[in-house]
Amino acid sequence: MCSSMTEHATDYELVIRPKYGLLDLNWQELKEYRELLFFLALREIKIRYKQTIMGASWALLQPFFTMIVFTLIFGRLAQMPSDGIPYPIFSYSGLLLWTYFSNALSQSSNSLVDNAPLLSKVYMPRIFIPTAPCLSGLLDYGIAMSILAIMMVYYRFVPGISILLLPLIILLTFMLASGVGYWLSSICVKYRDVKFILPFFIQLLLFVSPVIYPANIVGENLQWLLYLNPLTGLISAHRACLLGHIPVDFVGLGISAVLTVVIFVSGILYLRSTEKYFADLI
């Protein structure tokens, strides 16, 4: 009888061990909690469109109306170059990826503070909380892609073999948004100024990213400055692989990939080094 009870008890044994390094992510634990990550992402989607009349249609309307405004101001009035293609589809193909990145970053950066009760009362891998908004934003990206598909038919654009790069570009953008989100969400726990700085930072980032203009608008001697922004290579490659109007700039994409991995890994390192203080500070 005692032996049976002992064997039964060991089935629910919890082992707590020290962390041996910053990159000791406990992959087994992440695998066991993976359903929670998708639950958090689903919750983000439900909260975003709760009690809205238009629902998920906002995922279409935001980039679409922004494209109209950009076309009137930058395409018609400012005569902004657009790689020799119609400005509406040029701007929308850039806005599609930019909108996903900016929304994911905005929600991810405030996620730890917004989920304070969950963070202080329930144990889970802390990294899931800022990752969930970046994951849920992929649904909006997919919905908004339907508008681009219609525009490609209207303007008669057919993607080439480079369309196979699209999953890689989306993955890198997800990693970039997550990496910056890890940094800012961890900082926001201690310094709430992030909430006030972030909108200005995102607005500024829009104008230093090739959303409303092509990356080659600046001279070759200054172009390296533009490529210090990881979004430069990602947005340019995203536009090129979808529309096929120019070859993909693999050098720019490679630079963005390296910078993205550095930001992603360093974000994980910083979040792990500060997560032990979250429950006390929040």
Summary of the structure (lengths in Angstrom):
residues: 282
radius of gyration: 21.6
end to end distance: 46.8
largest distance: 85.4
contacts: 854
relative contact order: 0.13
helix: 75%
strand: 0%
